[in-house]
Amino acid sequence: MYKIRVILDTKEDVIRTLLVDSTLNLEKLHLTIAKSFGFKGQEMASFYKTDEEWTQGEEIPLFNMDEIGEGISMQTCILNTTLPKENDKLIYVYDFLKMWTFYVEVIEISSEEKPGLPLIILTVGEIPAEAPEKEFISENPEGMDDMDDEYGHFDDYNYNEY
């Protein structure tokens, strides 16, 4: 049995703590998380592997996106192999148009068997009416300032002449 904390990325604290079976696949975890926050679970979603600092890594999409063969998907990823240790983390993004973003962390693993899983054991806060706006900031790639120096500043060109 896994105890999982799910935190919505917003200014106000919006948290759910869930008890789930360790053999649950990520597709069922996605539906459990979505419903625990009041969503129907009908929108596209993905999990992303992360490190200790929540750096977004490999995507685990809802559906197999490979043209040929068995690619990674939520259905093929089992909880106890994807998150084998306590403090393992994932980022969960629900509804790609609104970009609801959640931090998912394993806070306890137990061999105890509990009937009626999944269960919501803690609810803190209410989900806002609108998804928080995301600000996508890229780091300045190395050498981009040099490119402006070498070719002039691209914003200075009058593109209407062409």
C-alpha atoms as one frame of an Amber mdcrd trajectory, in Angstrom:
protein
   0.000   0.000   0.000   1.259   3.475  -0.904   0.477   6.744   0.835   0.820
   9.480  -1.764   0.691  13.238  -1.277  -0.541  15.288  -4.239  -0.063  19.068
  -4.164  -1.583  21.458  -6.693   0.924  24.019  -7.988  -0.885  27.156  -6.814
  -0.402  29.942  -4.266  -2.966  28.514  -1.850  -2.413  25.103  -0.251  -4.462
  22.498  -2.102  -3.403  19.008  -1.056  -4.795  15.486  -1.200  -3.279  12.468
   0.517  -4.267   9.160  -1.034  -3.932   5.513  -0.095  -3.542   3.313  -3.158
  -2.577  -0.259  -3.929   1.101  -0.692  -4.832   0.178  -2.614  -8.013  -1.994
   0.193  -9.389  -0.998   1.375 -12.867  -0.464   5.086 -13.489  -3.636   5.333
 -15.595  -5.701   4.427 -12.529  -3.583   6.763 -10.385  -4.314   9.550 -12.899
  -8.065   8.925 -12.576  -7.817   8.769  -8.767  -5.908  12.067  -8.581  -8.223
  13.797 -11.066 -11.348  12.737  -9.186  -9.868  13.611  -5.786  -9.537  17.215
  -7.026 -13.033  17.305  -8.507 -12.208  16.616 -12.159 -13.931  13.950 -14.246
 -10.656  12.523 -15.552 -11.671  12.941 -19.201  -8.893  15.322 -20.273  -5.439
  14.417 -21.570  -2.778  14.101 -18.921   0.824  13.028 -18.420   3.135  12.153
 -15.595   6.769  13.238 -15.724   9.606  11.554 -13.905  11.547  13.939 -11.660
  14.577  14.104  -9.441  14.759  15.309  -5.819  14.487  18.982  -6.945  11.373
  18.320  -9.062  13.270  18.762 -12.337  10.935  17.538 -15.076  12.227  14.478
 -16.918  10.834  11.718 -19.141   7.128  11.909 -19.996   4.740   9.072 -19.215
   1.753   9.879 -21.464  -1.803   8.684 -20.975  -1.628   6.700 -24.228   1.164
   4.941 -26.095   2.453   7.563 -28.543   4.830   5.289 -30.482   3.850   4.560
 -34.055   5.197   1.026 -33.839   5.480  -1.267 -30.851   4.830  -0.840 -27.175
   5.924   2.576 -25.985   5.691   3.861 -22.460   2.216   4.828 -21.252   0.334
   5.175 -17.991  -1.294   1.800 -18.586   2.064  -0.004 -18.788   3.666   1.711
 -15.767   2.968   0.098 -12.403   3.267   2.206  -9.266   5.690  -0.015  -7.340
   8.141  -0.164 -10.272   7.786   3.488 -11.335   8.047   4.814  -7.760   9.816
   2.032  -5.855  10.971   4.071  -2.821   9.579   6.524  -0.317  10.153  10.166
  -1.379  10.070   9.222  -5.087   8.339  11.956  -7.086   6.400  12.644 -10.267
   4.940  15.771 -11.808   1.367  15.278 -13.024  -0.159  17.600 -15.623  -3.914
  17.376 -16.199  -5.766  19.037 -19.103  -3.140  20.375 -21.499  -5.321  23.374
 -22.387  -5.456  24.552 -18.769  -2.214  22.959 -17.522  -3.273  21.958 -14.011
   0.071  20.922 -12.509   0.506  18.712  -9.459   3.453  17.441  -7.444   3.078
  13.748  -6.557   5.262  12.236  -3.839   5.368   8.826  -2.154   5.326   9.565
   1.571   4.957   6.021   2.881   5.126   2.445   1.600   3.557  -0.288   3.669
   3.011  -4.016   3.238  -0.340  -3.618   5.002  -3.380  -4.714   2.985  -6.366
  -2.390   3.170  -9.757  -3.030   1.527 -11.565  -0.370  -0.499  -8.541   1.313
  -2.076  -8.042   3.916  -3.410  -8.990   6.195  -0.512  -8.637   9.921   0.064
  -7.414  10.242   3.651  -6.645  13.966   3.768  -8.120  16.952   1.958  -6.663
  20.433   2.399  -7.937  23.458   0.483 -10.278  23.943  -2.429  -9.229  23.905
  -6.038  -9.478  27.375  -7.632 -12.107  28.038 -10.301  -9.359  28.630 -12.888
  -6.010  26.914 -13.371  -3.069  29.055 -12.245  -1.326  30.736 -15.169   1.968
  29.157 -16.136   4.924  31.283 -17.050   7.317  29.524 -19.391  10.771  31.037
 -19.136  13.671  29.587 -21.041  17.238  30.091 -20.072  19.286  32.120 -22.542
  21.078  29.445 -24.563  24.824  29.826 -24.583  25.976  32.037 -27.427  22.626
  33.757 -28.160  23.995  37.150 -27.090  26.947  36.574 -29.431  24.530  35.908
 -32.298  22.840  39.283 -31.756  26.281  40.967 -31.710  27.396  39.213 -34.894
  24.225  39.709 -36.963  22.631  42.748 -35.325  19.569  42.634 -33.108  16.755
  40.691 -34.809  14.094  43.011 -33.352  15.666  45.902 -35.343  14.650  44.473
 -38.729  11.587  45.791 -40.520   9.976  42.590 -41.725   7.222  44.442 -43.608
   9.714  45.314 -46.382   9.635  41.750 -47.636
